[in-house]
């Protein structure tokens, strides 16, 4: 393990005894999941994918020369082979992560291949969204029978693709709302993964795949009032940000916490997008022309997401000691208030810009207090992005714009230089 040398050093220094070191090692080993060779696991999954693709290419090269009966048999042969391999894994290699993930991946791919080949052989007409829905539903049991995280990730990709086909560019054979039910069906596996193997790589990948999937799919609820989706997305990012601060998630490194990263970046991106005048003019025109339906799917989605984010914010703060309020935690609440102000008054533009500027300044302050270069520079980047937006959105003379960029660049250098000096002085004082 990564910290084995540190444990050995602590044992030799007498800080902890060998029994305590062994307990610590066993605890983190259980969190990371069964012993595994990461390279072997990756090659096992990749091998399953390549075998499946190779079979498709071999069959495709001689397809026209085969009879319909032979074609049908061949269509089901990879699926049968996948089931046999999975059965062998459950009987003989149940504890082998490589066997479970590899066989489950192969079976999921053969399900899709079998559906496609049967439709091709018998000339069954259908749309992509119906094909993806069928594939995902048939692949769902594989996740739980094989306890496969690779199959779960393929499933998440599949339902996201389905949501795009059904809601964005497809034929709308099925409603995109089915996506949310499909997502709920995979969450028990994710919860199990978080409780048993919260240090595993699969858990980390799920922490990115799920929020990305939800972010992509949320836009499918839009019907007529696209302006309202900015409010819905702001509430979604507020909810993701709060999920990222749940104690179990908050203990993760930032790179492993997709909820926190996507929630923070998404909130700032939405605020920057609505800091332009065009958005508020379109919103006021829609409100004056009564084109905004207050019981529309967009409003319902925004309301549910706002409620979820608010409840999670309260729960997180009740458990927090000492109480600390992050700069971006109230952004979704403040934006909701600004949104309704913007229906009647153009002052909303100034309020949004002030909110972005405040988040940037408070983030810089947080980074300075924590001596954290990443947080400090993130706050500086927020202010820089705001200045760039105003660069293209205002009639400020180019000389003044140039001076503003020089000032921000100097601010980057000065803030990092000052923090580096302060950390160096604190290190010297600690050593002395």
N, C-alpha and C positions, 0 to 999 in steps of 0.2 A: 504494500500500500504506500501511498505518497508520504504519509507521515510516520512510517515505521522507523526511520532513522531518528526523527525527533523523539519518539517514544523511547528508543534505546538510550538516547542521550539523557532523557529525564530519569530513566531507571538507574543509569550509572551515576548520575549526580545525586541520587537519593531523594529526588522530589516526589516520585511515586514508586511503589513497589511493582514487582513483576506481575503479580496477580491483577492489580489495577490496570496495568498496560495491556494484559491479555483481554480483560473485559472491554476496554476501549476498542481494541482491534476487532473483537467479535461483534461489537455493536455496529461499527461502521461497515464491517463486512456484510452483515445482514441487511443493512440499508442499501448497499450497492447491488444486492441481488446475488444469485448463485455465482460461484467462481466461473469466470469466463475469460477466454482469450479474445480480446476485441477484434483483432485481425482475423481470427478464425470465424467469428460471428459475422463480420462484414462480408468475408468471402463466401460464407455459407449462404447468406441471403442473396448476394450477387450471383452466385452459382445457380441458385434456383431460378432467378430472373433470366439468366442467359440460357439455361436449359429450355425454359418455356419458349423464349424467342426463337431458339434454334429449331425446335419442333415445328413452330409455325412456319418458318422459312423453308424447311425441308418439305413440308406438306404442300406449301404454296407453289413450289417449283413443279410438282407433279399432279397438281389438283385436277386439272381438266381431263386427264387420262383415266381417272378413277370413276367407278360407278357410284350411283347415289347411295346404295347400301354400304359400300366400302367407305364412302365419305362419312356417312353417319356413324359407323363404327369408329372411324378414326377421330371423329369429333368428340366422342365420349371416352376414348382411350386415355388421353392425358388426364382427364378428370378422374377416371378410375384409378390411374397410377398415383395421382395425388392423394386420393383417399386411402389407398393401401399404404403409402409412405407415412401418412399421418397416423394410421392405425398401428403401424410398426413402432412409430415414435412413442405413442401412448403406452404401448405394451412393454417395450424394451429400452427406450431412451427418454423416459418421461422427465427426468431431471436434467437432461442435456439441453441447454438453452439454444445451442447451435442447431440441433435437430428440430426442436420445436419451432423456432423462428423460420428456419429454412423450409421445412415441410409445409408450414402454414402459408408462407409466401407463395410457394409453388401452387398450392391448392387454390388460393384466391385468384391467382392469374389464370389457372386452367378453367375456373368457373366462367370468367369473362370470355375466354377463348371458345369454350363449348357453346355458350349462348350465341356468339357471333357466327360460328361455323354452322350451327343448326339453322339459323336465320338465313344464311347464305345458301345452304343446300336446298332448302324448301321455299326459297324466295319469299320469306316472311317480311312484310313491310313493317317498319316501325321507326320511331324517332329516337334520337340519342338520349333524351332525358328518360324515356321509358326503359331503355336498355341499361342505363346507369342505375336506375332505381332497382330494377330486378337484380342486377349484379351485386349491389350493396346489400340488399336484403338476404340474398343467398350466402354472401360472404360473412355476414354478421355472426352466425353461430361458430364459425371457425375461430373467432377471437376468443370466445369463452371456453370452447372445448379444448383448444390447444394452448390457452393462456398466452397468446401471442401478441406482443406489442407491435411487431412489424405488420401483422395483419390489421391491427387497429389503425396504424398510420396510413396504410393503403386505403382503408375504409374511410378515414377522414378526408383523404384526397378525393376519393370517389364521390362522397356526398357534397363536397365543395364544388366539384365539377358539375354534379347534378344540379345544384342550386344555380350555378351560372347558366346552364343550358335552359333550365325551366324559367328562370327569372330575368335573364339579360338578353341572350341572343337565340334561344331555342324556339321551338314551335309552340311552347306552352301547353303541351299535352297534359302535364300534371302541374299542379300548383306548387310554387317554390316553398310554400309553408311546410311542406313535408320534410324539408331539410331539418327543421328544428326538432321534429320527432325523431328523425334518424340520428341526430347529434345526441339526444338524450339517451338513446339506446346504447351508445358506446361509453357513456360517462361512468357506469359502474366499473368497467375495466380500469378507467383512469383513476378512480377513487381507490381501487385496490392497489394500483401501482404506487400511488402517493403514500399509502399507509405502510406498505411492505418494502418497497424498493425506491424510496425517495431520493437516494443518491445515485441511482442508475442513469445511464445515458439515455435510455428510452424515456424515462420520466422527463428529462430535460427537453428532449425533442417534442414530446407531447405538450410541454409548456409553451412551445412556440407554434406548433401546428394548430392547436385548438383556437387561440386568439386570432391567428391569421385567418383561419377558416371562417370564424364568426364575423370578422371585419369584412371579408369579401362578401359573405352571404347577406349581411344586413341590408345592403342596398336593394335586394330583391323585393323588399316590402314596399318600395316606393311605387305609387300609382300616378297621382297627378301633381301633388305639391312637393316638388323636389327640394324646395327651399327648406322644408321642415326636416329633411334628412340630415341637414347639418346639426340640428338640435339633437336628433336621435344618435348620430355618430358621436357627438360630444358627450352624451350621457353614457354611451357604450364605452368610450375610452375612460370616462370617470369610473365606471364599474370595473374595467380591466385593471385600472391603476389600484383600486381598492383590493381586488383579488391578489394583486402582486404584493400587498402589504399584510395579507393574512400571515400569522406567525410562521407557519410552515414554509410559505413562499418567501417571506421576508428574510428568513435565515439563509436562503440560497444566494449564490453569487449573482451579480447583476446579469451576467451573460447567460445564466441559466434560468432567469426569470423573465420569460417572454411577456407575461401579463404586464409587469411593471414597465418594461421598455416600450412596448407598443402603446400602453395607456398614456405614458408620459409624452412620447413623440407624437402620437395621434392627437392628443389634446392641443398641443402647440400648433400642429399642422392645421387643425380646424380653425383655431383662433386666427392664425395668419391668413387663412383663406377668406374668412369673413371680415378681415380688417380693411377690405376694399369697399368702395362705395357702391359698386354694382350689385352686391348681394342685398344690401339693405333697401336699395331702390326697388329691386325685384320683389322683395318681401312686402314692402308697403303697397306696391301696385297690386299684388295678389290679394292682400287683405282688403284694400279699398274696392276691388272688383269682386269680392266675396268668392274667390276661387279657392281659398283655404278652407278645407273641410275639417272641422274641429273633432270629428269622430273618424278621421281617416286612419288608415293603417300606420301612416308615418307618425301621427300624434300618439296613437296607442303604443307603438313601439318606443317612442321617446319617453312616454309616461312610465311604462314598465321598467325601462332601463334606468331612468332617473330614480325611481323608487328603490330599485335594487342597489344602486350605487349609494344612495343616502343611508339605507339600512346598514350596508356593509361598513360605511364610514363610521357610523355611530358605534357599531359593534367593535370595530378595530380600535377606536379611541377609548372605549370603556375598558378594554384590556391593556391599554398602553400605560406604561409607567417608566419614566416620567412622561407627561403629556407633551407631545411634540407635533406641531402642525406643519406639514410639508407645503412648499410653495404652490404646488399644482393640485392639492387635494380638494380645494374648494372651487376649482375652475369650472366644473360642470354646473354647480349651483349658481355661481355668478353669471355664467353665460346664459343660463335659463332666464334669469332676471333681465339681463341685457336684451335677450331675444324679444321678450314681451314689450320692453321699452321701445325697441326698434320698430315695432308695428305702428307706432304713433309719432316717434320723434327721431330726427337724424342724429341726435346726440349719441346714439348707440355706437356709431363709428368711433367717436372719441373714447367711449367707454371700453370698447374692445381693445383699441390700441393701448390704452392705459393699463388694461388687465395683462396684456402680453408683456408690456414693459415692466410691470410689477413682478410678474413671475420670473422674468429674467434677472431682475435686481435681487429678489429674494433667493433665487437659486445661487447667484454669485455669493451672496452673504452666507448661505448654508455651506457652500464649498469652502469658503474662507474659514468658517468656524470649525469645520471638520478637517481642515488641512488636506482636502481631497481635490486633486487637480482635475479629475474627470468631471465632478459636479461644477467646479468653478468654470471650466471651459464650456460646459453645456449651457450655463447661464449666459456666458458671453456670446455663444452661438445664437441663442434665442434673440438677444438684442441685435446682433448682426443681421439675422434673418428679417427682423422687423424693419431695420433701416433699409435693407435691400427692397423690401416690399414698398416702402414709401419712396424709394428712389424711382420706381417705375410708375408711381401712382400720384405724384405731386409735381407742381411747377417750380420747385426749388431750383435756383440757379446751379449750374454744374460745378461752379467753384465751391459753393457751400456743400454740395453733395460730396465733392472730393475731400473737403476738410472733415466731413463727418466720417468717411471711411478711414482717413488717416488717424482720426481720434480713436476710432474703435480698434484699429490695429495696434496703436500705442497702448490702448487699455489692455489688450490681450497680453502684450509683452510685460507691461508694468505689473499686472495682477499676478501673472505666473512668476515673475522675478521676485516680487515681494514675498509670495508664499514660499518659494524655494528658500529664500534667505531665512524666513521665520522657522521653517522646519529644520534648517541646518543649525540655527542657534539653539533650538529646543533640544536637538540631538546632542550638541556639545554640552549643554547644561546638565542633561540627564547623565551623560558619561562622567562628568565631573562630580 
